[in-house]
Amino acid sequence: MNKFVTLLARYGVVSRDEIRSYASLRQSFIDRGLLQKVYQKGCVFFELTPKALPLLENHRKILVEKVQMMSLLCPWSRVYTALLGDVRFLDIKNPRAAEFLFLSDWQLKRPVVMSQVELAKMRFYEMRSLHENKAA
């Protein structure tokens, strides 16, 4: 389940192919109202709902604890010190940084709010060129 939640927590949305092997867990999340099926330009995605905020907050706290532990174990690492301090100095190309991507960002110190989840979903769809420009 941890890998499943990690996939969902990266952007708040995943493609059907990414979680194909988690069919029973996916259905359990849908039945509890934590996940919903969304269609975007012929593709199927699964998005987290507002009911999933406590789950995301719990995952965020786990990530913060992991960063704190890794910072103690590797005090020379700039990745962990940047994640705990000022994320402007974080090297996002570092593979260790990618492990802590949370809702399309590395802001682990702030509690999760629904607008952050919506922004992460929008960034996900923009990366895949599926976002519709609503300003036009």
N, C-alpha and C positions, 0 to 999 in steps of 0.2 A: 504494500500500500504506500510505503514511503516514496518509491520511485514514481508511482502514479500521481501522488500529490505534488511532487517536485515538478513533474511535467506540466501540471495544471498551474502551478504557482509562478512559472516563468513569465507567462503573459496573460494568464487568466482564461486562455482559450487554446485548444489544441485541435489538430486535424484528426479525422477519424483514423487515418493510417498510423499516427503516432501512438494511439492507445488501443489499437486493434487487439493486442494480446491481453488486455485487461477488461474483457467483455463483461464478466460478472460484477467486477468492482464498478465499472462505468454504469451498469444498470442500477446498481445499488445507490450510487450517487444521484442518478436521475430520479429514482423512486423517492428519495428523501428530499428532493427539490434543491439539491446542491449544484446540479449540472443540467444544462438544457441543450438540446440539439438545435443548431442554427445552419441555415443554408445560405451560402454566399456564392453567387455566380456559378452555380452548378457543383459546388464542393460542399461537403458536410464537415461541420466543425462542432465542437462541444465547448460551451462557455460556462464559466462559473456564474452562479446567481448571487443576489444579495444575501441569501441564507448561508453562503459559504464564507462570509467574512470572519466568523470565529475560527474556522479551519485555517484560513490564510494567516490570521493573527498568530495562531499557535505555530504554524510553520515558520513565520518570520522570527518568532522568539527562539525557535530551534536553530535557525541560521545564525542569529546573533550569538547564541551560546557557543556554537561551533567556531565562529570567527574569533571569539574571545579565547577559546581554548587554543586554537591554532596560533594566535598572536602570542600566547604565553610559551608555546612550544617552539615557535620560530620568530623570535623578536626582531630578527634582521629582515624579515620579509616585508616589503613595501605594500604588498597587496593587503595584508591583514591590518596593518596600521592605517592604511587609507580607508578601508571599510569601517574601521572603528572611529576614525577621525574625520578628515575632510576628503570626501569622495572625488573632489576635483582632481586630486593627484593619483587617482586609481588608473592603472594601465589596463584598460578593458580588453586588450588583446591577449593578456596573460591568461593561460588556461585555468589557473587557480581562481581568477576573478569570475570566469564564466560559471563556475560552480555556485556562486552566490547571487546570480541574477535572480531578482525577485520582482515580479510584475513589471518587467521591461526596464528595471532600474536597479541601482545598488543602494538605495536609501533604506537601510535596515533599521535605523534607529527610530523611525517614525511609525506610529500605529497605522494599520491599514484602514483606508476609507474607501467607499464605493467609487468615488471619482477617480481614485488611483487605479482601480480595477478597470474602469471604463477607458481610461487613457492607455493602459497597457493593451487592452483589446484593440483599440484603434491603431496603435503602433504595430501590432501583430498583422492586422489586415493591410496596413500600408506597406509593410515589408513584403507581403505576398502580392501586392498590387491588386488587392480586392476591395480597397476602401473606396466608397463613393463620395465624391466631393459634394457636400450638402450646401455649400455656399453659392453654387451656381443656380 
